[in-house]
Amino acid sequence: MAPLKSLEARYPLLDSNFQSFCASNGIFTVEDFLLHDLSVLTAFAEQQPNSDRLKEGITQLLSIIDRQHQPWLNGLQLLEDARQNKHVLSTGFEEIDKLLGGGVREGQLTELVGPSSSGKTQLCLRVAANVAIQHVGRVIFMDTGNSFSPRRIEHFIHQISDSVLSEKVMSNILCYSTFDIFSMFDVLQQLENSLKSQGPKGDCKVQMLIVDSISSLITHVLGGSGPQGHALMTAAGFLLKKLAHEHNIAVLVTNHMVAGEGGTLKPALGESWKSIPHVRLLLSRDPGNKISNISILKHPSLASGEVARFVIDD
Ligand SMILES: Nc1ncnc2c1ncn2[C@@H]1O[C@H](COP(=O)(O)OP(=O)(O)OP(=O)(O)O)[C@@H](O)[C@H]1O
């Protein structure tokens, strides 16, 4: 939780005088403030010579905390939000769209899990091109393993439509290279700040955020017996879901597979991760075969086990 001092620059009422008053009550951070009995704190403020300003400071701090919370929404409001803001984005593959009831949904975190060469990256690039063309939105591609290929995107753009200006579409696909989880947090934080300041009517809405692959960032920090790795993994999942929900973005992440017991393949992010994404999809492809399989492992409204077949490139 933030130290009170960090709020001073933006909120002049929370000046050094207010901080000393709080410190004399054992309050140094926002968390300390929340744990304190506020009626006792207010009563104490009233005994001080500058009581009005101190009470204004308490009110301001409460309103800052209040703004951090999402308002409670009832069922009707949630339904309205889903209808108006959480659109389904076509992946550009008829078979996958049919399997998923139209495509990937804004507001949700969708995970593609699959072994090496099953087509996770190719699918991400193709979906990015399709979203930028069909939905005229912006796509953010977080590349954690040098997998982003502008040439491949250009190829897909021409494959999808020969009448669009590929320069315009490509300029709406932004790539950030991040090679550790902390720089991913930094990029996501910057993205959140810019989305907040831009508001819902920005010039070109961010519709999709892709992280290829999230597992390669997280598996490094999961080693050892300490809980920090798991905490970071949960925090990353939480932040991605928050961005998806609050800014109506479809988030797509990939999770590679590793050899488990007996050599059978299992997702690199396993048991503790699997409850985080809204949708989990398994990709597979036989070597030398152009046809890929995609099946539903988890979906909030569709049965697991359904499979579709598709071809990324003819
Ligand atoms: N530029 C390309 N042109 C044509 N085919 C390609 C190209 N890049 C990759 N492929 C094909 O797509 C297949 C899937 O590759 P992709 O990188 O999507 O797999 P992946 O599931 O992301 O693997 P990994 O987990 O190892 O990153 C490759 O085996 C290759 O046959």
The ligand as an ORCA input file, in Angstrom:
! r2SCAN-3c Opt
* xyz 0 1
  N       6.926    -17.114    -41.074
  C       6.333    -18.306    -41.191
  N       5.841    -18.703    -42.369
  C       5.199    -19.877    -42.515
  N       5.018    -20.739    -41.503
  C       5.511    -20.404    -40.306
  C       6.174    -19.168    -40.068
  N       6.535    -19.121    -38.783
  C       6.101    -20.273    -38.246
  N       5.478    -21.028    -39.144
  C       4.845    -22.348    -38.956
  O       3.944    -22.285    -37.913
  C       4.176    -23.388    -37.027
  C       3.773    -22.954    -35.648
  O       4.691    -22.010    -35.153
  P       4.384    -21.118    -33.900
  O       5.585    -20.260    -33.679
  O       3.088    -20.454    -34.044
  O       4.262    -22.216    -32.748
  P       4.101    -21.985    -31.198
  O       3.003    -22.875    -30.761
  O       4.004    -20.548    -30.887
  O       5.476    -22.581    -30.704
  P       6.419    -22.146    -29.454
  O       5.708    -22.549    -28.198
  O       7.648    -22.951    -29.682
  O       6.647    -20.674    -29.576
  C       5.638    -23.721    -37.181
  O       5.897    -25.065    -36.975
  C       5.879    -23.398    -38.621
  O       5.576    -24.565    -39.376
*
